Amino acid sequence: MTSIDQQLEALLAEGRQRLLQYIQHKVSDPQGAEDILQNSLLKALQAAPGLRSREKLVPWFYRIVQHAIVDAQRQRAREQRIHQAYMAEQEAIPHEDATLICECFRALLPSLKEAYRLLIEKIDLEGEDPREVAQQLGITRNNLHVRLHRARRLLRERLEALCTACTTPDHSDCRC
């Protein structure tokens, strides 16, 4: 272990709690702050051999932490956008109106990838809870929301291309 590695370890051991408090203040999520700190420590230890000066150690590490905070905030914003898009889609097709869905919809459903078809059937047509579906499939809720959004978008595009004869927005008089 080099001198810089030892100095970095000592610095981090002394200031861990202070760093964690700093990160918690920036992200307001204790678990997220701990994850950011751990990722920053890992990056710092991996990059430490390239650092030559102890004077640059503290600002260098804080720069790593700051970049990790920004990355975490971007990731959280991305997840919120996905969640909002998912919620908007949930409101777009009320479950009570599922019987009014155009027959073209049912005909196109099997043309989707199996994973997409399954999500639409379970969540949109059968009304299953997305959390339970995510657990059944062994995926995160965020991943489920992304997949469901993609499945709905693909189905909508195919439906719009195929079904042009419906005269009402709810497709209750479909003649395709």
Secondary structure, 3 states (H helix, E strand, C coil): CCHHHHHHHHHHHHHHHHHHHHHHHHHCCHHHHHHHHHHHHHHHHHHHHHCCCHHHHHHHHHHHHHHHHHHHHHHHHHHHHHHHHHHHHHHHCCHHHHHHCCHHHHHHHHHCCHHHHHHHHHHHHCCCCHHHHHHHHCCCHHHHHHHHHHHHHHHHHHHHHHCCCCCCCCCCCCCC
